[in-house]
Amino acid sequence: MMKKFTLLVITIFLSTFFVQAQYSLSWDGEPIGDTVVVNGEPSDTELIFHAVFTNNSDDSDSILVKREIVSVLDGVHDQLCWGLCYAPNTDPVFISPSGMRIDAGESTEDYIFSGHYLSQEYDMPIGVVGTSIFRYTFFNANNEDENIIVTVKYVTSSDQSDYTLSWDGEAIGDTVLVKGDPAETELIFHAVFTNNSSDSDSVLVKREILSILDGVHDQLCWGLCYAPNTDPVFISPSGIRIEAGESTEDFIFSGHYLSQEYDTPIGVIGTSVFKYTFFNSNDEDENIVVIVKYDTSPDGIAEQLMANGFVSEIYPNPATSFVNLDYELTPQVKKASLRVMNLLGAVVKDVELNKNASNHSLDVSDLTSGVYFYSVIINNEVYKTKKLIVN
């Protein structure tokens, strides 16, 4: 009888867990996460955050929007539009005076909600450099606990970087994880280099080994493909001239992670970390840097053990003080932990997860701002690894 009752409780829990959220936010058909970054320049007169609200419940709800200032730069304020556009203000908390009734299964039109980030001087450029953070809570007027929250970071930076990296039209961040299997003969990191400056520059690439497993090396291709090596620092002998506003072709740059034995599987398990610096041959301070982690940890036992389990991604991410991890471990899991590592692979946090709980909150306020990786360890095997940004 007890086993049947336990099974019933688990079934109810899982059914509840995977029910679609009561409310959701989206834009251009894409779901909006819990944190959004809106980028612009100080010369812009406003930055705008758009969202479409959807009522996924079975009820017709009157929805209000609460705007909270988490942090704001001097000289700026915001304007909330929810059906009507209200006067810009710097009140720590502002709630739309009027609610909007959203019927069950319905969504707002594109123009109904928007957040506007503006200078306090009417119709003038924003005029400040930095980040202001606002939190928007869409909630049921009859029950504030029925809500959906999004944190928006309005970022104004003075200039576009002279150089950028991308792949398949997507910008590449400062850290990239290239994951593969030890049975593969190579892992490849691709990037397209763009010269955003007004000058024609001759660009070199420097590859530095931050950490490397035994038995492997890398090969750098920058126009030409140079011989694989394990030199701590290797600089491409020849530069490539990139005209102002131009980008390289897809095949110009690549980093190859290989076994030291020619044309054989990589054959090692773990992570090697390399830094690639693309720089002006006439001024090495004009550069862009990316750190690449080549990871050959195979999928295996942990995935099988968690076939009927669940582990969320850490949130919020980026984080400032605490991060949360939701999970449902299977009975086959004997031990589980959450591990946070810096870019060099050093463990900075390592905590055991309570098998009888479904959430863990981790304090990251003592970590230096930057990029980290976190792993969920199941029965002493890496189950998943993701990037964590601490501000």
C-alpha positions as CSV (number, residue, x, y, z in Angstrom):
1,M,0.0,0.0,0.0
2,M,2.8,2.4,0.9
3,K,4.5,1.7,-2.5
4,K,1.3,2.5,-4.3
5,F,0.9,5.7,-2.3
6,T,4.5,6.8,-3.0
7,L,4.0,6.1,-6.8
8,L,0.9,8.2,-6.8
9,V,2.6,11.1,-5.1
10,I,5.5,11.0,-7.6
11,T,3.1,10.8,-10.5
12,I,1.1,13.8,-9.2
13,F,4.4,15.7,-8.7
14,L,5.7,15.0,-12.2
15,S,2.4,15.8,-13.7
16,T,2.3,19.1,-11.8
17,F,5.9,19.9,-12.6
18,F,5.6,19.5,-16.4
19,V,2.3,21.5,-16.7
20,Q,2.7,24.5,-18.9
21,A,3.3,27.7,-17.0
22,Q,0.2,29.7,-16.2
23,Y,1.6,32.8,-17.9
24,S,4.4,33.2,-20.5
25,L,6.2,36.0,-22.3
26,S,7.5,36.0,-25.9
27,W,8.6,38.2,-28.7
28,D,8.6,37.4,-32.5
29,G,7.4,34.0,-31.6
30,E,10.3,33.2,-29.3
31,P,10.0,32.6,-25.6
32,I,11.5,35.2,-23.3
33,G,13.7,33.9,-20.5
34,D,14.0,35.3,-16.9
35,T,16.7,37.8,-17.9
36,V,16.9,39.9,-21.0
37,V,19.7,42.3,-22.1
38,V,18.7,45.3,-24.3
39,N,21.8,46.9,-25.8
40,G,22.3,50.4,-27.2
41,E,24.5,53.4,-27.3
42,P,24.5,56.6,-25.2
43,S,23.5,58.5,-28.4
44,D,20.2,56.6,-28.6
45,T,17.2,58.6,-27.4
46,E,15.6,55.4,-25.9
47,L,16.0,51.6,-25.6
48,I,12.8,49.5,-25.7
49,F,12.0,46.2,-24.3
50,H,9.0,44.5,-26.0
51,A,7.1,41.5,-24.8
52,V,3.9,39.6,-25.7
53,F,2.0,38.3,-22.7
54,T,0.1,35.0,-23.0
55,N,-2.5,33.6,-20.5
56,N,-2.1,29.8,-20.6
57,S,-4.6,29.3,-17.8
58,D,-8.2,28.2,-18.0
59,D,-9.4,31.5,-16.6
60,S,-9.9,35.1,-17.8
61,D,-7.5,37.2,-15.7
62,S,-7.1,40.9,-15.1
63,I,-3.3,41.5,-15.4
64,L,-1.3,44.3,-13.8
65,V,2.4,45.0,-14.4
66,K,4.7,46.0,-11.6
67,R,8.0,47.7,-12.5
68,E,10.8,47.6,-9.8
69,I,14.1,49.4,-10.1
70,V,16.9,47.0,-9.2
71,S,19.7,49.5,-10.1
72,V,19.6,52.7,-12.2
73,L,22.2,55.1,-13.5
74,D,22.0,58.8,-12.8
75,G,20.1,60.9,-15.3
76,V,17.9,58.2,-16.7
77,H,14.4,56.8,-16.0
78,D,11.9,54.5,-17.6
79,Q,8.4,54.6,-19.0
80,L,6.0,51.7,-18.7
81,C,3.4,51.0,-21.3
82,W,0.6,48.5,-20.5
83,G,-2.3,49.4,-22.8
84,L,-1.7,53.0,-21.9
85,C,1.8,54.6,-21.6
86,Y,2.3,56.1,-18.2
87,A,4.5,59.1,-17.3
88,P,8.2,58.3,-17.0
89,N,9.4,58.1,-13.4
90,T,12.1,57.0,-11.0
91,D,9.8,55.5,-8.3
92,P,11.5,52.4,-6.8
93,V,8.2,50.5,-7.5
94,F,5.5,51.5,-10.0
95,I,2.4,49.5,-10.7
96,S,0.2,50.1,-13.7
97,P,-3.0,51.8,-12.5
98,S,-5.2,49.8,-14.8
99,G,-5.2,46.1,-15.4
100,M,-5.9,44.4,-18.8
101,R,-8.2,41.5,-19.0
102,I,-6.6,38.6,-20.9
103,D,-8.9,35.7,-21.7
104,A,-7.9,32.1,-21.3
105,G,-5.5,31.0,-24.0
106,E,-5.2,34.6,-25.4
107,S,-2.1,36.8,-26.0
108,T,-1.7,40.6,-26.1
109,E,-1.0,42.4,-29.3
110,D,2.6,43.4,-30.0
111,Y,2.1,47.1,-29.0
112,I,0.3,46.5,-25.6
113,F,3.4,46.1,-23.4
114,S,6.7,47.9,-23.6
115,G,9.4,49.3,-21.3
116,H,11.2,52.4,-22.4
117,Y,14.6,53.5,-21.1
118,L,15.1,57.2,-21.5
119,S,17.1,60.3,-20.5
120,Q,15.4,62.4,-17.8
121,E,15.7,65.3,-20.2
122,Y,12.9,65.1,-22.7
123,D,13.7,63.9,-26.2
124,M,17.5,63.9,-25.5
125,P,20.0,61.1,-26.0
126,I,20.3,58.7,-23.0
127,G,23.8,60.1,-22.6
128,V,25.2,57.7,-20.0
129,V,27.4,54.6,-20.3
130,G,26.7,51.5,-18.2
131,T,23.8,49.2,-17.1
132,S,20.5,49.8,-15.4
133,I,18.4,46.9,-14.2
134,F,14.6,46.8,-14.0
135,R,12.3,43.9,-12.9
136,Y,8.9,43.6,-14.5
137,T,6.2,41.4,-12.8
138,F,3.0,40.5,-14.7
139,F,0.5,39.4,-12.1
140,N,-3.2,38.5,-11.6
141,A,-4.9,41.5,-10.1
142,N,-6.8,39.1,-7.8
143,N,-3.8,37.1,-6.7
144,E,-0.3,38.5,-7.0
145,D,1.2,35.1,-6.5
146,E,0.0,34.2,-10.0
147,N,2.7,35.9,-12.0
148,I,5.6,35.8,-14.4
149,I,8.8,37.9,-13.8
150,V,11.5,39.1,-16.2
151,T,14.6,41.1,-15.3
152,V,15.8,43.5,-18.0
153,K,19.2,45.0,-18.2
154,Y,19.5,48.1,-20.3
155,V,23.1,48.4,-21.4
156,T,24.6,51.5,-23.2
157,S,28.2,51.1,-24.4
158,S,30.1,53.9,-26.0
159,D,31.7,52.1,-29.0
160,Q,31.4,48.9,-30.9
161,S,34.5,46.7,-30.5
162,D,37.1,47.1,-33.2
163,Y,37.0,43.3,-33.7
164,T,34.3,40.7,-33.2
165,L,34.0,37.0,-33.6
166,S,31.0,35.0,-34.8
167,W,29.8,31.7,-36.3
168,D,26.7,31.0,-38.4
169,G,25.7,34.7,-37.9
170,E,25.8,34.4,-34.1
171,A,28.2,36.4,-31.9
172,I,30.9,34.3,-30.1
173,G,31.3,35.2,-26.4
174,D,34.5,35.2,-24.4
175,T,34.3,31.5,-23.6
176,V,33.3,28.6,-25.9
177,L,32.8,24.9,-25.0
178,V,33.6,22.4,-27.8
179,K,32.3,19.0,-26.7
180,G,33.0,15.7,-28.3
181,D,33.8,12.0,-27.7
182,P,37.3,10.4,-27.1
183,A,36.6,8.2,-30.1
184,E,36.5,11.2,-32.4
185,T,39.7,12.0,-34.4
186,E,39.4,15.8,-33.8
187,L,37.3,18.6,-32.3
188,I,37.1,21.8,-34.3
189,F,36.5,25.4,-33.1
190,H,35.4,27.7,-36.0
191,A,35.1,31.5,-36.0
192,V,34.6,34.3,-38.4
193,F,36.7,37.4,-37.7
194,T,35.2,40.9,-38.4
195,N,37.1,44.2,-38.5
196,N,34.7,46.8,-37.3
197,S,37.3,49.6,-37.3
198,S,37.8,52.2,-40.0
199,D,41.3,50.9,-40.8
200,S,42.6,48.1,-42.9
201,D,44.5,45.9,-40.4
202,S,46.9,43.0,-40.7
203,V,45.8,40.5,-38.1
204,L,47.7,37.7,-36.4
205,V,46.4,34.9,-34.2
206,K,48.2,33.9,-30.9
207,R,47.3,30.5,-29.4
208,E,48.1,30.0,-25.7
209,I,47.8,26.7,-23.8
210,L,46.1,27.3,-20.4
211,S,45.8,23.6,-19.6
212,I,46.2,20.4,-21.7
213,L,45.7,16.7,-21.2
214,D,48.6,14.3,-22.0
215,G,48.7,12.8,-25.5
216,V,46.9,15.7,-27.3
217,H,47.9,18.8,-29.2
218,D,46.2,21.4,-31.4
219,Q,46.6,22.7,-34.9
220,L,46.0,26.4,-35.8
221,C,44.7,27.4,-39.2
222,W,44.8,31.1,-40.1
223,G,44.8,31.3,-43.8
224,L,47.3,28.4,-43.8
225,C,47.2,25.4,-41.5
226,Y,50.4,25.2,-39.4
227,A,51.9,22.0,-38.0
228,P,50.2,20.7,-34.8
229,N,52.3,21.5,-31.7
230,T,52.3,21.7,-27.9
231,D,54.3,25.0,-27.6
232,P,52.9,27.0,-24.7
233,V,52.5,30.0,-27.0
234,F,52.2,29.9,-30.8
235,I,51.7,32.9,-33.1
236,S,50.7,32.5,-36.7
237,P,53.8,33.4,-38.8
238,S,51.7,35.3,-41.3
239,G,49.1,37.9,-40.8
240,I,45.9,38.3,-42.9
241,R,44.9,41.8,-44.0
242,I,41.2,42.5,-43.2
243,E,39.8,45.6,-44.7
244,A,37.6,48.0,-42.7
245,G,34.2,46.5,-42.2
246,E,35.1,43.2,-43.8
247,S,35.0,39.6,-42.4
248,T,37.0,36.5,-43.1
249,E,35.5,33.6,-45.0
250,D,34.3,30.6,-42.9
251,F,37.3,28.5,-43.7
252,I,40.0,31.0,-42.9
253,F,40.3,30.4,-39.1
254,S,39.9,27.1,-37.2
255,G,41.4,25.5,-34.1
256,H,41.8,21.7,-34.3
257,Y,42.1,19.5,-31.2
258,L,43.9,16.2,-32.0
259,S,45.7,13.2,-30.7
260,Q,49.5,13.4,-30.9
261,E,49.4,10.1,-32.9
262,Y,48.5,11.0,-36.5
263,D,44.9,10.2,-37.6
264,T,43.9,8.3,-34.5
265,P,41.1,8.9,-32.0
266,I,41.7,11.7,-29.4
267,G,41.7,8.8,-26.9
268,V,41.7,10.9,-23.6
269,I,38.8,11.9,-21.3
270,G,38.7,15.4,-19.8
271,T,39.2,19.0,-20.8
272,S,42.0,21.1,-22.4
273,V,41.8,24.9,-22.4
274,F,43.2,27.2,-25.0
275,K,43.2,30.9,-25.5
276,Y,43.1,32.5,-28.9
277,T,44.0,36.2,-29.4
278,F,43.3,37.9,-32.7
279,F,45.4,41.1,-32.8
280,N,46.6,43.9,-35.0
281,S,50.2,43.1,-36.1
282,N,51.1,46.8,-35.5
283,D,49.4,47.1,-32.1
284,E,48.9,44.0,-30.0
285,D,46.6,46.0,-27.7
286,E,44.0,46.1,-30.5
287,N,42.7,42.5,-30.1
288,I,39.8,40.2,-29.3
289,V,40.3,37.1,-27.1
290,V,38.3,33.9,-26.8
291,I,38.9,31.0,-24.5
292,V,38.0,27.5,-25.8
293,K,37.5,24.4,-23.7
294,Y,37.8,21.2,-25.6
295,D,35.9,18.6,-23.6
296,T,35.9,14.9,-24.4
297,S,33.8,13.6,-21.5
298,P,31.6,10.9,-23.0
299,D,27.9,10.7,-22.3
300,G,27.2,7.5,-20.5
301,I,26.1,6.0,-17.2
302,A,24.8,9.3,-15.7
303,E,22.5,9.8,-18.7
304,Q,21.1,6.3,-18.2
305,L,20.6,6.8,-14.5
306,M,18.8,10.1,-15.1
307,A,16.6,8.9,-18.0
308,N,13.5,9.4,-16.0
309,G,14.9,12.3,-13.9
310,F,15.3,16.0,-14.4
311,V,17.9,18.7,-13.8
312,S,17.2,22.3,-14.8
313,E,19.8,24.9,-15.8
314,I,21.0,27.2,-13.1
315,Y,19.0,30.4,-12.7
316,P,19.2,33.3,-12.7
317,N,22.2,33.4,-15.1
318,P,23.9,35.9,-15.1
319,A,23.8,35.9,-11.3
320,T,24.9,38.4,-8.6
321,S,24.2,36.7,-5.2
322,F,22.4,33.3,-5.3
323,V,21.7,30.7,-8.1
324,N,19.1,28.0,-8.0
325,L,19.0,24.5,-9.4
326,D,15.8,22.5,-9.7
327,Y,16.1,18.7,-10.0
328,E,14.3,15.4,-9.5
329,L,16.7,12.5,-8.9
330,T,15.9,8.9,-9.7
331,P,16.1,6.1,-7.1
332,Q,19.3,4.8,-8.9
333,V,21.2,8.0,-8.0
334,K,23.3,7.3,-4.9
335,K,25.1,10.6,-4.8
336,A,24.7,14.0,-6.6
337,S,26.6,17.2,-6.4
338,L,26.9,20.7,-7.9
339,R,30.4,21.8,-8.8
340,V,31.5,25.3,-10.0
341,M,34.8,25.8,-11.8
342,N,36.7,28.8,-13.0
343,L,38.1,29.1,-16.6
344,L,41.3,27.2,-15.6
345,G,39.3,24.3,-14.3
346,A,39.9,25.0,-10.6
347,V,36.9,24.0,-8.4
348,V,35.6,27.1,-6.5
349,K,32.3,25.5,-5.2
350,D,31.4,21.9,-4.6
351,V,28.2,21.0,-2.8
352,E,26.2,17.8,-2.3
353,L,22.6,17.8,-3.5
354,N,20.0,16.5,-1.1
355,K,18.4,13.4,-2.8
356,N,15.1,14.0,-1.0
357,A,14.8,17.7,-2.1
358,S,14.0,19.2,-5.5
359,N,15.9,22.5,-5.3
360,H,19.2,23.8,-4.2
361,S,20.2,27.5,-3.7
362,L,23.9,28.3,-3.9
363,D,25.6,31.5,-2.7
364,V,27.9,32.9,-5.4
365,S,28.2,36.4,-3.9
366,D,31.8,35.6,-2.9
367,L,32.9,34.8,-6.4
368,T,34.8,37.4,-8.5
369,S,32.8,38.7,-11.4
370,G,33.4,36.7,-14.6
371,V,32.7,33.5,-16.5
372,Y,32.5,30.1,-14.7
373,F,31.4,26.6,-15.6
374,Y,29.1,24.5,-13.4
375,S,28.7,20.7,-13.6
376,V,26.1,18.4,-12.1
377,I,27.8,15.2,-10.9
378,I,25.8,12.0,-10.7
379,N,27.4,9.0,-9.0
380,N,30.8,10.6,-9.5
381,E,30.3,11.1,-13.2
382,V,29.7,14.5,-15.0
383,Y,26.0,14.6,-16.1
384,K,25.9,18.1,-17.6
385,T,28.2,21.1,-17.8
386,K,27.0,24.7,-18.6
387,K,28.4,28.2,-18.4
388,L,27.6,30.5,-15.5
389,I,28.2,34.3,-15.5
390,V,28.7,36.1,-12.2
391,N,28.3,39.9,-12.2
